[in-house]
Amino acid sequence: MLSASSMMDAFRAAFSFAQANPDTIAIGAAVALTSFVGGMALVAVVLVRLPEDYLEQQDEKPFLPGRPAWMRVSARIGKNLLGVLAVAFGIALSLPGVPGPGGLVILIGVMLLDLPGKRRMERRLLGTPKMRAFADRVRARFGRPPLRVQADSRRSSPSRG
């Protein structure tokens, strides 16, 4: 247990640091605010744009059908790079002291990646009560219906347990 004098000493040291380094404090606050707002904006955009039956679909739809092969390959590489960046950003947001929706940003990054078993993992992650409630609240705020979940997906549905 800290004594009152040691708590006062810690407060004085923190106050002295803040007075001596206002630029560092401002940069830290700007990074924290930017990470929180940027993470929330990314999550909102993706959740609102998802079709309501996204979690019910067994297979992914063809990527850029009817386009030249070089365009499909280039776009897939770009999509996977963006997914890796989103996962890395989500991991950073998950660190203690960094504000932002780390778990949801990781989920969005995984949604962009071409991984086997991805859809099953998405159903499980979005099926947790907190994630599902958050996703449905965001979608409702923008006038979108809640995401539907497949009822008979052999243990991959979040509604079974």
C-alpha positions as CSV (number, residue, x, y, z in Angstrom):
1,M,0.0,0.0,0.0
2,L,1.3,3.4,-1.0
3,S,1.6,6.0,1.7
4,A,0.2,9.5,1.2
5,S,3.6,11.0,1.0
6,S,4.8,8.5,-1.7
7,M,1.6,9.2,-3.7
8,M,2.2,12.9,-3.4
9,D,5.8,12.4,-4.6
10,A,4.6,10.4,-7.6
11,F,2.1,13.1,-8.4
12,R,4.7,15.8,-8.2
13,A,7.0,13.9,-10.5
14,A,4.3,13.4,-13.0
15,F,3.3,17.0,-12.9
16,S,7.0,18.1,-13.3
17,F,7.3,15.8,-16.3
18,A,4.1,17.2,-17.9
19,Q,5.4,20.8,-17.3
20,A,8.8,20.0,-18.8
21,N,7.5,18.0,-21.8
22,P,4.2,19.6,-23.0
23,D,5.1,18.7,-26.7
24,T,5.5,15.0,-25.8
25,I,2.2,15.0,-23.9
26,A,0.4,16.6,-26.9
27,I,1.9,14.2,-29.4
28,G,0.9,11.2,-27.1
29,A,-2.6,12.6,-26.8
30,A,-2.9,13.1,-30.5
31,V,-1.7,9.6,-31.3
32,A,-4.2,8.2,-28.8
33,L,-7.1,10.2,-30.1
34,T,-6.2,9.4,-33.7
35,S,-5.9,5.6,-33.0
36,F,-9.3,5.6,-31.3
37,V,-11.1,7.7,-33.9
38,G,-9.4,5.9,-36.8
39,G,-10.1,2.4,-35.4
40,M,-13.8,3.3,-34.7
41,A,-14.2,4.8,-38.2
42,L,-12.7,1.7,-39.9
43,V,-14.9,-0.6,-37.9
44,A,-18.0,1.4,-38.6
45,V,-17.4,1.5,-42.4
46,V,-16.8,-2.2,-42.7
47,L,-19.7,-3.2,-40.4
48,V,-22.1,-0.9,-42.2
49,R,-21.0,-2.1,-45.7
50,L,-21.3,-5.9,-44.9
51,P,-24.4,-7.5,-46.4
52,E,-26.8,-8.8,-43.7
53,D,-26.3,-12.4,-44.9
54,Y,-22.5,-12.2,-44.9
55,L,-22.2,-14.7,-42.1
56,E,-24.7,-17.1,-43.7
57,Q,-22.8,-17.4,-46.9
58,Q,-20.7,-20.7,-47.1
59,D,-18.4,-19.7,-49.9
60,E,-16.9,-16.4,-50.8
61,K,-18.2,-14.8,-54.0
62,P,-15.6,-14.6,-56.8
63,F,-13.3,-11.6,-56.5
64,L,-13.8,-9.0,-59.3
65,P,-15.5,-11.4,-61.7
66,G,-15.2,-10.5,-65.4
67,R,-12.0,-8.5,-64.9
68,P,-8.6,-9.3,-66.5
69,A,-6.4,-11.8,-64.5
70,W,-3.7,-9.2,-63.8
71,M,-6.3,-6.9,-62.2
72,R,-7.8,-9.6,-60.0
73,V,-4.3,-10.8,-58.9
74,S,-3.2,-7.2,-58.2
75,A,-6.3,-6.4,-56.3
76,R,-6.1,-9.6,-54.2
77,I,-2.5,-8.8,-53.3
78,G,-3.5,-5.3,-52.3
79,K,-6.5,-6.6,-50.3
80,N,-4.3,-9.1,-48.4
81,L,-1.7,-6.4,-47.7
82,L,-4.4,-4.2,-46.3
83,G,-5.6,-7.1,-44.2
84,V,-2.1,-7.6,-42.7
85,L,-1.9,-3.9,-41.9
86,A,-5.3,-4.0,-40.3
87,V,-4.4,-7.0,-38.2
88,A,-1.1,-5.2,-37.1
89,F,-3.1,-2.0,-36.3
90,G,-5.6,-4.1,-34.3
91,I,-2.8,-5.7,-32.3
92,A,-1.4,-2.3,-31.6
93,L,-4.9,-1.1,-30.4
94,S,-5.1,-4.2,-28.2
95,L,-2.1,-3.2,-26.2
96,P,-2.7,-1.8,-22.7
97,G,-2.9,2.0,-22.7
98,V,-3.8,2.3,-26.4
99,P,-7.4,3.3,-26.9
100,G,-9.4,1.7,-29.7
101,P,-11.4,-1.3,-30.8
102,G,-8.4,-3.7,-31.2
103,G,-10.4,-6.9,-31.4
104,L,-12.8,-5.6,-34.1
105,V,-9.9,-4.1,-36.2
106,I,-8.2,-7.5,-36.0
107,L,-11.5,-9.1,-37.2
108,I,-11.7,-6.7,-40.1
109,G,-8.1,-7.5,-41.0
110,V,-8.8,-11.2,-41.0
111,M,-11.9,-10.6,-43.1
112,L,-9.7,-9.1,-45.8
113,L,-7.2,-11.9,-45.8
114,D,-7.5,-15.0,-47.9
115,L,-7.2,-17.7,-45.2
116,P,-8.7,-21.2,-45.1
117,G,-11.4,-21.5,-42.4
118,K,-11.8,-17.7,-42.3
119,R,-15.6,-17.7,-42.5
120,R,-15.9,-20.1,-39.5
121,M,-13.6,-17.9,-37.4
122,E,-15.6,-14.8,-38.4
123,R,-18.8,-16.4,-37.2
124,R,-17.3,-17.4,-33.9
125,L,-15.7,-13.9,-33.3
126,L,-18.8,-12.0,-34.3
127,G,-21.0,-14.5,-32.4
128,T,-19.6,-13.5,-29.0
129,P,-22.3,-11.5,-27.2
130,K,-20.2,-8.3,-26.9
131,M,-19.0,-8.2,-30.5
132,R,-22.4,-9.1,-31.8
133,A,-24.1,-6.4,-29.7
134,F,-21.6,-3.8,-30.8
135,A,-21.9,-4.8,-34.5
136,D,-25.7,-4.7,-34.4
137,R,-25.6,-1.3,-32.6
138,V,-23.3,0.2,-35.2
139,R,-25.4,-1.2,-38.1
140,A,-28.6,0.1,-36.5
141,R,-27.2,3.6,-36.1
142,F,-26.7,3.7,-39.9
143,G,-30.1,2.2,-40.6
144,R,-28.8,-1.3,-41.5
145,P,-30.4,-4.6,-40.3
146,P,-28.4,-6.8,-37.9
147,L,-26.2,-9.5,-39.3
148,R,-27.9,-12.8,-39.7
149,V,-26.2,-16.0,-38.5
150,Q,-26.6,-19.4,-40.1
151,A,-28.5,-21.7,-37.9
152,D,-27.0,-25.1,-38.9
153,S,-23.3,-24.6,-39.5
154,R,-21.9,-27.6,-37.6
155,R,-20.4,-25.9,-34.6
156,S,-19.3,-22.8,-36.5
157,S,-22.4,-20.8,-35.6
158,P,-22.1,-18.6,-32.6
159,S,-25.7,-19.4,-31.6
160,R,-24.7,-23.0,-30.8
161,G,-22.6,-23.6,-27.8
